[in-house]
C-alpha cells in the first residue's frame, strides 16, 4: 500500500483485465466471422454444427485464458 491506502498495482491489474477482455472480444468477433467455413470443415468429421460451434468456443476461450494467465505471470514476476 502507498500513502493513500491504495494498492500501487491496482491500475496494472485493471489494465491486464481490460486487455483480457479486449483479446477475448477480438477473438470471439474473429471466430464469428470465420465460423461458417470452420464449422463446415469440422462437420466433415461427422460432428453436428452445434458440437462444432461448442468446440470452437471452448478452444477460443481456453486459448485466451492460457495466453492471459501466462502473460500476467510474466508481468507480475518482474
C-alpha positions as CSV (number, residue, x, y, z in Angstrom):
1,X,0.0,0.0,0.0
2,X,1.1,3.5,-0.6
3,X,0.4,6.7,1.4
4,X,-3.2,7.0,0.3
5,X,-4.0,3.4,1.3
6,X,-4.4,2.4,-2.3
7,X,-2.6,-0.6,-3.8
8,X,0.0,0.5,-6.2
9,X,-0.7,-2.3,-8.7
10,X,-4.4,-1.7,-8.9
11,X,-4.1,0.2,-12.2
12,X,-1.9,-2.5,-13.6
13,X,-4.4,-5.2,-12.6
14,X,-7.2,-3.2,-14.2
15,X,-5.2,-2.8,-17.3
16,X,-4.5,-6.5,-17.5
17,X,-8.2,-7.3,-17.0
18,X,-9.1,-4.9,-19.7
19,X,-6.5,-6.5,-22.0
20,X,-8.0,-10.0,-21.3
21,X,-11.5,-8.6,-22.2
22,X,-10.3,-7.0,-25.4
23,X,-8.4,-10.0,-26.6
24,X,-11.3,-12.3,-25.8
25,X,-13.7,-9.9,-27.6
26,X,-11.5,-9.7,-30.6
27,X,-11.0,-13.5,-30.8
28,X,-14.7,-14.0,-30.4
29,X,-15.5,-11.5,-33.1
30,X,-13.0,-13.1,-35.5
31,X,-14.3,-16.6,-34.7
32,X,-17.8,-15.4,-35.6
33,X,-16.6,-14.1,-38.9
34,X,-15.0,-17.4,-39.9
35,X,-17.4,-19.7,-38.2
36,X,-19.2,-21.0,-41.4
37,X,-16.2,-22.5,-43.2
38,X,-14.7,-23.8,-39.9
39,X,-18.0,-25.5,-38.9
40,X,-18.3,-26.9,-42.4
41,X,-14.8,-28.4,-42.1
42,X,-15.5,-29.8,-38.6
43,X,-18.7,-31.4,-39.9
44,X,-16.7,-33.5,-42.4
45,X,-15.5,-35.4,-39.3
46,X,-19.1,-36.4,-38.5
47,X,-19.9,-33.9,-35.8
48,X,-23.0,-31.7,-35.8
49,X,-22.9,-28.0,-36.3
50,X,-23.8,-27.4,-32.6
51,X,-20.9,-29.6,-31.5
52,X,-18.5,-27.9,-33.9
53,X,-19.6,-24.5,-32.5
54,X,-19.1,-25.7,-29.0
55,X,-15.6,-27.0,-29.9
56,X,-14.6,-23.7,-31.5
57,X,-15.9,-21.7,-28.5
58,X,-14.2,-23.9,-26.0
59,X,-10.9,-23.8,-27.8
60,X,-11.0,-20.0,-28.2
61,X,-11.9,-19.5,-24.6
62,X,-9.2,-21.8,-23.3
63,X,-6.6,-20.1,-25.6
64,X,-7.5,-16.6,-24.4
65,X,-7.2,-17.7,-20.7
66,X,-4.0,-19.6,-21.3
67,X,-2.3,-16.6,-23.0
68,X,-3.7,-14.2,-20.4
69,X,-2.5,-16.2,-17.4
70,X,0.9,-16.7,-18.9
71,X,1.2,-13.1,-19.8
72,X,0.0,-12.0,-16.3
73,X,2.5,-14.3,-14.6
74,X,5.4,-12.8,-16.6
75,X,4.3,-9.3,-15.9
76,X,3.8,-9.9,-12.2
77,X,7.2,-11.6,-11.7
78,X,9.2,-8.5,-12.6
